[in-house]
Amino acid sequence: MTAARELLKKELQRLCKDDSIFSVGLKDDSNWFKWDISFTGQQDTMYEGGIFSAEMSFPQDFPLSPPELKFVSEMWHPNIYKDGKVCISILHPPGTDRFNEQETADERWRPIISVETILISVQSMLLEPNTDSPANIDASKMFKEDPKAFRRKVRQLAEQSVSCGD
């Protein structure tokens, strides 16, 4: 078993024991590098009651390189690309980015970051978007210029995430 696979196995076992606002599991029992994630919308937020599905893909050299997290559920958020890919600093490759001088190397991926830390950071990002560096410019603009419309759209997606598609 590779070191990456062994580390992912331990992370998954630990996370499966936690009662939290997300749940994790393997996408396919034979592949430790692809996970299904479900985020539960926190109470008293615009995401309340929603269940948002995502996939996390780990590189073969994990933890040297960061995983990718992509929502499968439709999302409307300044830091989530329209295709569902999450854009937060801790998922950016290690080092500095000459195109983004606002983001320090300390904010980017480091091998000591746990999967739990990533998931908590994504949950936090959902509630507190970074509109200074948006992945979805339209969502960022709506968040800043028409917060009521933004909340309505997110509430609609939260309700849609648990409907049976009638």
N, C-alpha and C positions, 0 to 999 in steps of 0.2 A: 504494500500500500504506500502510495506517495505521501510525502509530508503534507502537501496541500490537502489531500483527501482525508488524511487522519485529523488534521486541524478542523476541517469542515464537519467531519463526523462528530467531533467533540462539541463544536459550536451548536450544531443542530440538536444534539442530545440535551445540552444545557438549556437551549431556548424552548424546547418542547416541554420542559418541566415548569417554566414560568407561566404565571397567569398575567397576561399583559394585554395591551391594546392591539397586538398583532399576533398572528399565528404563522407558523412556518412548517414546511414539509418538502420532501423531495418531489420534483416534477415527475421523475421516473426512478423507481427504486434502484436501478442499476447505475445511476449517474449522480454522484455527489456534487457536481458542479452546476446543477440547475435546480433552483428552489422555487416553489410556489409560496407566495407571501399574501396574507390577507390582513389589511388594516381595518380596524373597527373605528368608525367615527366617534370621537370623544363627546361625552355628554356636554351640553351647553355650548357647543360650537356649531358652525354651519354644516359640519360633516356628520353631526349626530345621527345615529341610526343607520348610517351607510356602512356597507362592507365593500372595500375596495381591493381588488385583486391585482397582484403584481408578480413579476418574475424577476429573480435575481440570478444572474449568470456570473460564475467565478472563472477567472482565467486559470490556466494550468499552473502558472507560477504564483498563485495566491499563497501567502499574503504580500508578496513583493509588489504586485499590481492590484489595483482596486477592482471590485466587481462592478457590474452594470445592473442598475435597477430600472425596470420599465413597468409602468402600470398597464395592465390589460384592460381594466375598467376605464371607461371614459373619464378623463379628468380635465378640469379647467383651473389652471394655476400658473402664476408667473414663472415658476421654476420647474415646470414640467413641459417638455416639448410636446407639440401636437400629436406626435407618434407615441407618447407615453413615457419616453425616457426622462429620468430624473436628472436634474442638473444642480448638484450642490458640491461645494468645494471638496468635501472629504472623499468624493468619488472621482475627483480629478487626479490624473497621474502624479506621482511624487515630483518634487522639484518646483521650479518657478515657471511661470508662463509669461513670455515676453509680450504677449498680447493683452494680458490682464494683470497690470501692475498692482491693482487693488488687493489681489489675492496673494497672501504670503505662502511660502512653502509650508509653514506650520499649519495652515488651514487645509492643505491638500492631503491626499492619501499618505498614510504611514502604516507600515506593517503591524503596528501595535493596535490599530483600530479594530475593534471586534464587530461582528455582524450585528450584535445587539446595539452597539453605538450607532451604526449606520441606520438601523430601523428607528431608533429614538430620534435621530437627527432628521429623518424624513418626516416623522410624525410632527416634530417641532416646525419643520419647514412648511408643512401644510397650514399650520396655524399662524405662522409669521413669515410671509413671503419676503424674499429679497428682491425688491423691484429695481435696485440699482444695476443688476446684472440678470435681466430676464431671459429665459429660454423661450417663453411664449409672450411676445410683445403685445399681442391683442389682449391677453388676460391681464398683463401688467398694467396696460393703459386703463382697462375697465376697473381694475382694483383701485387705481389711484383716482380716476375721474368720476366713477359711478359705483361706489362701494355697495350701494343697495342692489343694483343690478348684478354685481359680482356675487353677492351673497345669495340672491335668488337663483342664479344659474348653478351655483355649487349645491344649494339645497335640492334643486331639481335632480342633479346628478346623484346625490346621496339617496334620494327616494328611488330613483331609477335603478340604483345598484342592488336593491333588494326586491325589486318587483319581478314578477314571473314573466313579464313581457306580454301581458294580455293584449 
